[in-house]
Amino acid sequence: MADAHDQAVMDSVESYLSEILGAIRPLQSVELTLADAQGTVLAADVTAAWPLPGFDNSSMDGYAVRAADVAAASAGSPVTLPVDAEVAAGDTTPHTIAPGHCIKIMTGALLPAGADAVVPVEWTDGGTSTVRITAPADVGHALRRTGDDAAPGDLLLPAGTRLGPAQIGVLAAAGHGTVRARRRPRVTVISTGNELAEPGQPLVPGRIWDSNSYMLAAAARQAGCDTTRHPTLRDDPETVLAAIETAAAGADLLITSGGVSMGGEHDVVKAALSKLGTVTFRKVAMQPGMPQGFGLLGPSDTPIFTLPGNPVSAFVSFRLFVLPAVGALQDLPAQREAHRQARLSEPVRSPAGRRSYLRGILDSRAGAVTPLTGQSSHQIASLARANALIIVPESVTSLPAGQTVDVLELP
């Protein structure tokens, strides 16, 4: 991308995001073991090769019977049957039930031939040589039939599914030891600024602790990425450029924060990357987070997001632009951001021509959202209290209490 963008014109949130998603190419799929697959996204449909479960088995501890033999059982008139054997889960010995007999069976054990029901142990006296049964069991009671969860050829998981615990569980249950998927994106986060100090270290006046790199790295991990936080860099363009180029060689996506404001003397990230000619810096019609930069770096066209340095601006920018890009790297379908609606409990104001994302506390039960005090882009304490962003459209400068607004929930 050439850095010839007209800075007098602001992009809309939608047009900027569309440009980003149009530039990103999905990661190549790889074959992964199930142990390495959590958080990855399936690159192809997965179907069942065998029935699930693979054999008729018991869903309870009890006695495998012929239902007709216990149809007359009751508490007042129990049916007594001889117990011919006991079958535990994992026992592959074939058993057959003769009429008028039963076999003790454990949960998950192979159902003996001839059995068509299981009497739970709670309906019996728990006998070992003979058993007294005090209630009838209908045909099919407490049985798991072959293929009742999935039959051969059934679709288990479609391409584009993110693999969490349940999805990995069904892959394992169906016998898939590996899976073809798009791996977790590797993300590197870099903060720049002479004013930054490492948290835990003493400060002197004029310095602040670096919150952005920790916050953005945590956000990337929450999004399912393998994330590296680069040590904070001072405002030296050559050092910054060298660090970015080195990081790009080992990352699928880069995030920087700071050094991209419009016209500042110390816009070190902008100064460093402008030499490459592949990153565009622009204004987006939003608050917070107006100054933005995006482009592709190196032979692998590694996407880079240059986010503003104020922490709330960086956080909102990540939520709106970086998070969808992570999904695009894993070839997830682009989805419009899901908003919900709520009533404002207090009035709000917004600058003309920019879409505001105001921190608020959403009460889902009441259907109301309360804007927080402290809406400046440096005020991270109010961000930490917020569970939602109140969206005020570009054409609106004020909204009264009671007005219904769109709200973006925060995780």
N, C-alpha and C positions, 0 to 999 in steps of 0.2 A: 504494500500500500504506500502510495506516495504521500509525503507530509505536505500536501498542498490544500488541505482542507480549509475552507473559509471560516475563520474563528469568529467572524461576526454573526454567523448563523449557527443556531443551536439545533442539534439533532433531537428527534423525539426518542424516548426510551425504546419504543417499538422498532424504529428504523435502525438504531444503533445495535440492538440485540439481533435483529435480522442480519445485519452485516457480519456480526460475530459468528453466528451459527452457519452462515453461508461459507465462511472461510475455514471452518474446522472440519477435518476429516477423521472418521472413526479410527481407533487403534486397530491394528491387525489382530485377528483372533488367534488364540493359542490353545494348546491342549493342556489342561490343568488337572491335577489330582483334586479330589474332593477336599482334602485338607487345605489346599491353597485357593479354593474357589469362592470362599465367602466374600461378598461384596462385588463380585464380578458379574458380568451380564452375558447371558447366553447368546451365542452367535448363530445357533441353529436350533430348530425344534428338537425336543427329546421325546421319543416315544417308548412305550413299554415293549421290551423284547420278549418278556414272559408274563404270565398272569401274576397279578398281585392281589392277594397272597397266592403262592404257588401250589397250595394244597388245602383241602378241607381241614379245618382245625377248630379246636375248642376256644371259645372266648372267656371261659370261666373254669375254675377248679370245680370238679364234680364227677359225674358218672355218665359215660357214653351209653346210651340205651337205644332200643327200638321204641319209638313213641307209643306204639300200640300196647307195649307191655306195661306201661305205667299210666295208661289213660284213666284207670279207675282209682288211682292213688288219692288218698285224702288223709287229713290229720287223724280222723277217727278210724280210718280203715287203711293203714299203710300197705304198700306193696313191698314184699321182700324178694330181692333178687340175689343170686350168687354173683360174687365178684371174681371174674376169671383172671384178671391181670391188672397191672397199673402201667400207664403210659405217661412219661414225662416229656416236656418240651425238648426237642432234639433227638428223641428216640425214633430211629428210622425202621425199627422192627415192624413188619406188617402184622396186624391183628385183625381178627374177624369176630364179630359178636354173634353168638348163636341165639335163636329165639328164646326169650325167657331168661337171659343172662345179661350182664353188664360188665363194663371195664372202667376202673377208676382212671380219670384223665386230668391232666394239669393244663392250665392256660397255655395256649399256643401249641399244644401237642397234636400230632397227626391223628385225625379221626379214624377209628377202626372201621373196616368194611362192615356194612350192614347197619351201622348206627345212623340214625337220622335226627337225633336230639341229644342234648346234654342236660342232665338234671344238676342244678347247682348244689354244692355240698351243703348249703344252708337248708335245703329241703330234705335233708337226710339225717341219719344218726352217725354218719361218717364211718360206717363199717368197713372192714378190710376183707373179710372172707364172705360175708353177706352184708347187704345194706338195706335198711328200711327207708322207703321213699314215701314222703307224706304229701306230695302234690304232683299233679301230672305235668309233663313237659310236651308242648306241641311240637310237631315236626318242624325242624329248623331252629328250635330254641337253643340259644347260646352257641350257635355255629357261625364260623367264618367260612364262607364258600370260596372255592377257587375262583379267582378273577373278579370277586365282588367289588374290589377297589379299582382295578384296572385290568383290562383284557389286552392280550398282545396286539400291538398296533395302535393302542389308544395314545392320544397326545397327553403327555405328562406335564410338560412345560413348553410354552412357545418361545421362539427366539425373541430376545428383548426382555426376558425376565431377569430381574436382579436376584441373585442367589443369596437368600438369607437362610436361617436355620431350618425352616420347614422345607424349603426347596432342596437344600442339600440332603435333608432327611429322605425325601422321596426318591432322589437320585440313588442314594445308597440302598434304599429298600428295593429298588428296581434293578439293582446289580450293576449300576454304572460306576466304575472305579475312577473314570476320568470324564471330563466334559470340555467341549470346545466353547470358549468364552472370550470376551474382551476383558482384559485384566483391569485391576484397579489403577486408575491414572496415577502417575508419579508427579507430584506437585512440589515445587520449591518456592518458598516464600522469602522475600528479601525486603527489609526495611532500610531506608537511608535517612541520614540526617545527623549533622554535628551535634544536635541537641539531645540525641538519644543516649540513654544509659541502660545497662542491663538491670532488670528488676532484681532487688536484693542488694544492689550496690549503693553506697551513699551518693547523695546528690549535692550539687552546688547550685546556687541560683543561676537560672538560665538553661538548665538541663531538665529533661523529663525522662521517666522510665519508658522503655519501648513496650507499648501494649499491642501495637498493630500486628507485629509478626507473630506473636503468640495467639492473638485472636484469630487471625486469618489462617494460621496453621491448624488451629482447632476446628475452624469452620470447614476446611478442606478435609480433615479427618472425618468429621461428622458426615460429609458428603460421600464418604467411602474411598477416599484417596490415600495412597501411601505418601506421606508428607514429610518434607525436610524443611526445617527452619534454618536459613543461612544466618550466620552472625551479622549483626548490624554493621552497615557500611557508612563511612564518613562521606561528606559531600565532595568527592573527587571524581570527575567524570571518567577518567581513564580507569580508575580502580573499579568503579561501578560497572562500566562496560565489560571489563575483563571478567568480573564475577558473574555477570548476566550471561555472557557467552559460554563460560565454563558450565554454569548451571543448565543452560539450554541443551548441552550435549547429553545430559543424563536425566532430563525431565520430559514429561509429556505436556506440561503446562507450567508457566512461570507467573508469579504474582509479585509485583513490587508495590510498595506504598511510600508515598512522599515524593517530592521533587517533580511534580507535574502541574503546578499551578500556572495560570496564564500570565506570563510576563514577569514572573519573579526572577531575581538575579541568581538565585541558588537552586534553580530547577534542574538538579543534577541528573535525574533519570532522563528527563526530556533532552538535556544537552548530550548525554551519552548516546542515546538511541537515535537521535536525529541524524547522526552520521551514517547510520545504516540505511536509512530511507525506506524501511519496511514497516515502521510503526507510525500510525497516525494519531495525533493528539487533537482533541476537539472538545467542544462544550456540549453537554447533553442537558436538555431542558428538564432538570430535576433538582431537588433540594432535599437532603444534602447530596453531594457527589457530582457537581457540575463538571469539573475537569476530569477527563478520562483519556486513556490511551490504550490502543489495542493494535496488535500486528503479529507477524510471523517471523521467527528467527531461525537462521542457520539452515543447513541442508535438509533437515527434517521438518522444516516449517513449524517449529514449536510455537504454539500460541503464547503470547505474553500479554498480561493485563497490567497496566500501570495505573494503580488506584490512588486516589487522593490520600494525603497524609493525615487529615483529621480522622480520628477513629470511627466516628459514626458514619462519616462519608465512605470510609473504606468498607465498613460492615454492610451498609445498604448496597453499595456497588457489587460486593461479592454476591449478595442475595439475588440481585436482579440480573447480573451478567455472567459472573463466573460459574455459579451453580448450574445454569442451563448449559454452559460450555462443557462442564464435566460430564453431563448427560450426553452431549453430542459426541464426546470422545468415546463413550461406550455404546454409541449408536442407539441410544434411547430416543423414541419419538419425541419431537419437540411438542411441548404442551404449554398452553396458555396458563400463566400463573393463576392458581386457584385462589380466588378471593371469596370472602364471605361478607355479609352485610351486618351492620350494627348501628344503633342510634348513638349519636354523640351525647355525652353527659354534660359537656361544656362546649362553648363556642371555640372555634379555631380560626387562625388567619394564615394566609399563604401568599407568597410573592406572585405577582402577575407573570404569566408566561412560563411558569415552571411547575412541574408536578411535585408536590410535597409528599414526603413519607415521614409522618410525625409519629414519634414513639407514644404508645398508649398501653393501657391495661384493659384487655378484653374480658368481659364477664359473659361467657357463652350462655349461661343459663338465663340471664336477664336480657341478653341480646343488646348489651350496651358496651360502649368503649369510652374510656376516660383518658384524655390526653394528659401526658405527664408534664410537669414543669421542668424546665431545662432542656430546650429543644435545639440549642446550638450544637454545631457539628463536633465540637471538642468534648461535649458532656457525656462521657461514656457511662457515668454512674446511672443516669436515667435509662440508658440503653440496657444496662444489666437488669433493671427492674421491669422493663417492657416485655410483654408477651405478644405484641402485635404492632404493626405499622399502619397508621391511618392514612389513607390515600386521598389527597386533595387534588382534583384535576387542574390542568394548566390554566384553564379559563376561569377558575374560581379563586377569589382572593379572601373570602371569608365564608364561614358556615355557622349557623346558629346551633345552640343546644337543641337536641331533638331531631336534627337532620340525620337521615340515613346515609351512611358512607360505606365505601368499600374498605375492607380491612384485610391485610395480609398477616396471617398468623406466623409467629416465630417459633421454631422448635425449642 
